[in-house]
Amino acid sequence: MNKRDFIKGVGLFSAVSLASTMDVCASADVVVTGGKSVFNVLDFGAKGDGKTNDTSAIQSAIDKAGEVEGVVYFPSGKYLCGGLKMRPHTTLLGDAQWIFRTETHGAILVLDSKERDCLVDITGAFGARIKGLTLQGIRNAKKAIHGIFLNNKKYSPKEDTHVIDDTKVQNFSGHGLYLKRSWLFIIRHSQFMANKGCGVMLEGWDGFVTDNQFSGNGSHGFGCENSGSTVMFTANRVEWNKGCGLYLPTGNTWNVTGNSFDRNWGAGLKTGKITATTVTGNVFRRCGKDPSTLGKNEISANVIFENSCGLSFVGNAFRAGRDDRGKGKFTPEYGFAIKNLDYSVVANNVLHHGFMKDIVFDMGGHGKNFVFENNVGCPME
């Protein structure tokens, strides 16, 4: 596939030729003629050889794109850089060729220092988009360095409207993506893998999280702090994270549908003071692998619900198991661990070989409007 065909195939862009930056013309939704809106980082002095520090060159391209709300294009290569500051309504676009585990092709941004706060800073960059890039961090850095960082001191008066698409973020000492006080975001077709913190950490609301993989992160696959609300969490694979798969300590109005939660050390899904939330059509497999890593007296269960109200958990499937290739301990001990639930329904779920000890570990404290029924299953033999 040549450059022209590649860009024609990218979902956010169309009618683009990359023969030279003077010929390129595209924005997220509107075709622009004249080649004045797309800026190739090589034209600004970036080398992409993995040795030369390209931060200044890339930032110059971003700043120039910011003047016209344009696109910064990265041809295949390794770009040593850090602390990149995105501008409003601009896009970082790379040759998208990442594959699982090994990233040796495509456009790769490699963190240049253990002293950075992040590789890409999207604070104040309303409408910014990142598409088709691999972001490579330094996992053993002593400070928490995030791959992509929104660092709002307070919620903005207008929607942030960030889009992360077809991008891989891995091996950062902090979170892969940290959205702090975010209002409206889209994360899709991307992979957050082997970060020391969470794959994604959210404080905010109004989000669409679709068709992603959250794998092998040092904390939760997708976690929230303070509050996370009004999120469509759909068709994601959440696996082998050393915290929970999806952690919702507080918030409301989540729609968790059609996901696969597999072999997370903690529960596949854990809720705290969550309200008005529906969970349906998901698979929970082999979660609760090692509850001792999460805290004192943590329970081994595929899902854990505590202190929630207005929760509907219906039509999900469970399975116990152990590590791949027949290794490790069979878990979880329980299908459910529940405590202090009211105005909630947990019903019509199937747990065939879905636990080792019992369907539910019930810690009590429920209100009179809590329903737990028709959850059928048997232990793994």
Buried (B, 14 or more C-beta within 10 A) or exposed (E): EEBBEBBBEBEBBBEBBBEEBEEBBBBBEEEBEEBBBBBBBBBBEBBBEEEBBBBEBBBBBBBBBBEBBBBBBBBEBBBBBBBBBBBEBBBBBBBBBBEEEEBEBBBBBBBBBBEBBBBBBBBBBBBBBBBBBBBBBBBEBEEBBBBBBBBBEEBBEEEBBBBBBBBBBBBBBBBBBBBBBBBBBBBBBBBBBBBBBBBBBBBBBBBBBBBBBBBBBBBBBBBBBEBBBBBBBBBBBBBBBBBBBBBBBBBBBBBBBBBBBBBBBBBBBBBBBBBBBBBBBBBBBBBBBBBEEBEEEBBBBBBBBBBBBBBBBBBBBBBBBBBEEEEBEBBBBBBBBBBBBBBBBBBBBBBEBBBBBBBBBBBEEBEEEBEBEEBEBEBBE
